[in-house]
């Protein structure tokens, strides 16, 4: 992929963007707009899908690098850019375009926040069942582009499981639509799934259509304290064996604790919480049932233990059979290298977040050794947040494996000039 590198001043770039999207939505970049400390030359915030497409098409023709931003909750994800010509903000597209409550589907523009979206859907007692960290500020486009999710992934899945259609601006400036507006219509469905999790490297998401879920009548959370982390897997397996249906099944360590949430009609939530308490005791745990304010508070604290404090954040995926050994290795290695750490995440899916604090050199050493534990296809450790001093010594994504040539071919097909989030995807896509 090659890019045109003709010099241009920030003022001239703003003028060009004003022609494409309107003078009132184009301006020079400021330090507040920085992407990993890189200040964009210009910022544009179009208010129509057509204006977005014009900006993207112009950037492709002019060879200008373009980074897409929604709520900014995931700007630190991916490798740091070497330069940013244009920061395209999607927050001018923030509407719930259609809520087909009879079909349990909705079409939402990319710049709408998840909180705004669910406030609209709640009028018909429905919601988009996603709860990624920072969901109040996270936009639909950012959530889809990163395929991000939270504790309720246990029951509802990730965005790729819920999406049934999408509208996007291609790198050539053409608006394309895939999928449908009802669950049974799957024409073009694979394209929407392909863009989900693409980290903005293939196109700019304009809107997405999702399957929804009814709002639950009642909720109960069972908080369990265990004497050690080696109890996690057995307890989670026991819940599954009993045909328990928690909406969230989370672990946290250290200390060894689990949160099991049940959301359903009142009688079912109460009965399943009681059964979970019995199973927890049988596995050596000390359980407590939480409702109302106490329940909300424990989930807020659970999210905050990773994301509310400074430090390097990793996304760790392991095989269920290797969860116990991986946590034991992490504890032993972090202690030996004098690193502080906390772990939290999906116990039933072994998709975890790890926060590290301590000397950068020790963190780099731990991350490298952790990745060496995972043969291809058996796990991964991706850096989600880190200081440049760390990412300059260790790759953000880690080994990509045999999939890289295919990923490069797809990137070439969708973005032949290479202007969309250049270098920030896996394998420097």
N, C-alpha and C positions, 0 to 999 in steps of 0.2 A: 504494500500500500504506500502511495506517495502523497505528499501534501504540498500544495503551493505555499511558498514561504515569502511572498511579497510583503515588504514592510508596509505597515499602516499605522497611523496614529490613533490613539483612543478616540479622539474627537471625530475622525473620519469613520471609524468603525461604528460609533454611535449614530452618525448620520446615515450610514448604510442600513443599520437595523431599523431606524425610524422609517425609512422608505418601505421596509418589509412589514413592519408591525404597527407603526404609528409613533409619532414623536413623543406622545405622553407616556409610553411604556418602555422607552429606551433611555439609558443613562450610562455614565461612566462607572466603572467598578470602584468600590471602596474597600478598605480593610475589613469591614463588617461582612463583605461578600466572599471573603477568602475561602478557598477550598484547600484544606491542609496547608494553610499559610501562603498559598499562591493566590494573589489578587487577580481577578479577571479584568481584562481590558474594558469589557463592556457587559452590561446586564440588560436583559430584555424580559418583560413579563407580559406576553400576549394575552389577550382576552377572548380570542376565538381560536378554534381548531385550525381554521384556514390561515390565520396569521402565524401560528406555530409552524405549520407546514412550509410557509414561505420562508421563514427564518432558517429552517433546517435545510431546505433546498438551496438557499443562497449560500449558507455556510459550506455546503458540500461543493458547490461550484467554485467558491472563493478559496477553498482549502483552509477554512478557519475552524480550529478545534472548538468543540461545544460540549459543555457539561450541563446536565439537567439537574435542577434542584426543585424539590417540593418544600417540605417542612424543614429540611436540613438535618433531620435526625440520623441520617446515614451517610452524610458527606465524608465522614472519616473512613468509611468502608472502601476497600480497594487500595491499590498503590497510589501514592501521591502523584499528581500531575506535574509535568515539567513546566507547563504553561497552560493558561486558560484564556482563549481569545474571547469567548462568549459564554456567559452563564445564563442559561435559559430557565427562568422560573415559571413553574406551572400553576402557581397559586391564583392566577387570573381565571383559571378554569376550575370552578369549585362547586358546581351544582350536582344535585342528584337528578339526573335527567329524566329518569322514569322509575317508578316503584310499582311493579306489577304484583301487588300483594296477594292476589288470587293464585298466582303461579309461584310465589315465593322467590322472585328474582328482582334485581334492580340494576340499573345502569348508572354509573357514577363517574363524574369527570375526574381526571388524574390529580388535580390540585385540591380537591376536597379532603379535609382531614377525616380520619376514621371516626373521631368523636362527632364531628358535624354530620357525617353520614348516618351514624346510628341514632342520632337525635331525630333525624327525619324518619327513619324506618320505624322507630319506636311508636309512632302514631298508629301503626297497625300491629303493634306488639311483635315486631320482627327485628332482627339485627343481622349484620354481617359478622359471622362468628370468628373474628380474628382479634387477638389481643397482644400484639407485639409490644416490646418495650417502647415507652414514649408514645403510646397510641393516641394520646390527646393531640399531639402535634404532627404525628406521622401522616403523610398524605397517601391516598389510594395508589397513586402512581409509584411512589417510593416503596410501598409495601409490596406491590406486584413486581416491580423491577428487581427486588432483592428476595422475593418469595419468603418474606419474613413472617414469623408467627410467634405465639407465646404459649403459655401453659395449656390453653384449651385446644392446642393442636392434638392432644391426646384423643379427643373425641371428634373434632370437626375437621382436622387436617390443616394443610397449608394453603396459601392462595391458589397454587396450581390445582388443588383438588376442588376448589370452589368456582373457579373462573369458567365461564361458558362462552364468552365473546370479548372482543376487543376492537378498538379503533386506534390506529397509530399513524404517526407521520413518518414516512420512510425517509431515508437519507437523501433521496432524489426529490423530496418535496411533495410526493404524492401521498394522499390520505388513503389508507387501506383499512378494510373492515374484515374481520374473520369471526366465525362462530355465529350464534344466534342470540335470541332474547328469552328463550325458554329452555328448560333443561333437556328436553328430548331432541332439540335441534343441535346437531354437532357438526354441521358443515363448517369447515375451516377451523375446527376446534384445536387442532394441533398447533397452528400458528400462534394462537393466544397462549397456549402452554409453553411454546418455545420462547416467547418474549418474557414470560414469567420467570424471573430469576436470571435474566440476561444482563442485569446491572447497567441498563441503558446503553449497551454497546451495539444494539441492532436496530433501534428505532425509538422514537419518542412516543410514549403511551399517552393517548388523549382521553380515552375513557375505557372502562371495563365493565362487563356484565357478570354478575355473580349469582350463585345459588345462595339463598338466605336460610335462616333458621328462626323458629318461633322463640320468643323470649320465655325463659323458664319461669314457672310459677314460684319455685322455692329453691334455696341453695343451702347446702351444709358443707363445711370443710372440716375434715378430721386432720388435726396436726399431731404428728407422732414423733416422739424422741426415741432414738435407738442408741444402744451402747456403742455401736460401731457401724461403719459404712458397709460392712459385709452382709448386713441384713437387708439392704435395699432390694436386691434382685429377687430374693426369695419372697419377700412381702409383695412386691409388684406381681410376680408370677401367681401367687396365691389369689390375689384379687381377680386376675384374669380367669383363673380356673373356676372361680365361683360365679363366673358370668357377670361380674360387677361392671358397671358402665360409668366410671368417673369421667367427668368432662376435663379434669386435670389430674395428673399424677406426677408430682414434682419431688425432687430430692434437693437437699442443700447440705453442704459439708465444707469445713467443720463448723459446729458440731453436727453429728449425723441426725438429720431430721427429714421428715417427709410431710407433704401436704397433699391430701386427697380430696377433691371437690366433687360433689354430686349436685347436679342441677336438673330438676324435673318437677313433677307435681309434688306437693308436700309429703304425701305418704311414702312415695318412692324414695325421695331424698332422705327422709328420716330413717327408713328401713335399711337403705344401703349404707348410710353413715354408721348405724349400729353394727352392721355386719363387719364393716371395715375396722371398727374399734375392737371387735372380738378377734379378728385376724391379727391386728397389730399386737395385741397382748400375747397371742399364741407365738409370735415371732420375737418376743422379748422387748416390745416397744411399750411406751407410755403414751396413750392417746388422749386427746381432748377434742371435743366437738365445738366448733365456732360458728356463730351466726351473726347476722347484722353487722354492726360497726366493728366488732372484734374480727369478724371474718374479712371484711374489707381491709382492715389495718394489717392483718398478717400477710395478705397478698401484696399490698403496697411495700411492706418491708422485704418480702421475698424478691421482688423486682429490684429494689434499691440496693440490695447487698452486692449486686454486680455492677449496675449502671449508674448509681448515684454518687459513687466515689471515684477519685482519680485512679489510674492504673491501666495496664495493658489488659485488653479483653480478647480472649480467644473463643472461637466456636469450635467445640470438640465433639466429634462424632465417633462412636466406638460400637463394636458389636456387643449385643447384650451379654454374651458369654464372657466378655472381657471387661465389663464395667468394674467389677470388684478389684481385679488386678491392676487396672489402670488408675483407679483412685488410690490404691495402696502405693503404687509407684510414684504418683504425683505427690503424695504426702511425704514419702521418704526423700524424694529428690529435692522438692522445694525446701524442706527442712535442712537438708545437707548444704544447700546453696544459699541459705539464709534469706529465702524469699517468703513473703506473706502471700497467701492465696485463699480464695474462696471459690466454691463450685456451686452452681445451681442449674436446674434444667429438667428436661423430660425424662423421668425415670423409666417409663414404659417404652420410650423410643430411643433412649440413650443418646439424646441430642442435648448437649450441655454447653453452658457458658462458664469460663474460668477467668477470674480476675487475678492478675499478678502485680505485686509491688516489690520493689527492691532494685538492686544494682542492674543496670541495663545489660552488662556482659553476662550476668548470671541468668537473666531472663532469656537472652539469646541462646545460651547453652541449653537451658531446659527445653525451649521450643524445638531446637534441632534434635535433641535426644528423644523428645516425645514423638516427633514425626518419624524417626527411625524405627519406632515400635510398631508402626502401621505399614505392613506390606500393602501394595496396591489393592484398593477395593475393600480394605479391612478397617479403615478409619481415616480421620483427617483432623488437622488442627489449623484453622484459618484465623488469621489476625483480624479482629474486627475494630480494634482501637489501639493505637500505640503512638508513642513519640517518634518523630523522624529519626532520632538517634538509634532507635531499635530497628525500624523498617529499613534503614540504610545497610543493615548487616544481615537481615534475614527476610526472605520473600514473604509477602503478605499471604499469598495463597498456598504456598507449599507445592509439592509435586502434583502436577496435573495428570500425568500418566498418558496412556495411549489415546485418550480422547482429544488431545490438543490439535492434531491435524484436522479432525472433523470440525472442531470449534473454529479454527482459523478459516476453514473453507466456508462455513456459515457466515462468519464475519465479513469475508470478502464478498459474498453474495449480497448481503444486506447493506454493507457500508464500504464500498470499494475504495473510497478515498481515505477512509479511516479517521473521520472527524468526530465520531460520537464517543465521548468518554475515552479518548485514546490512551492506551496503556494501563487503564485502571481495572480491566477485567482479568480473569485467570490467564496465565501465560502471556501477560502483557498485551491482551487483545485491545 
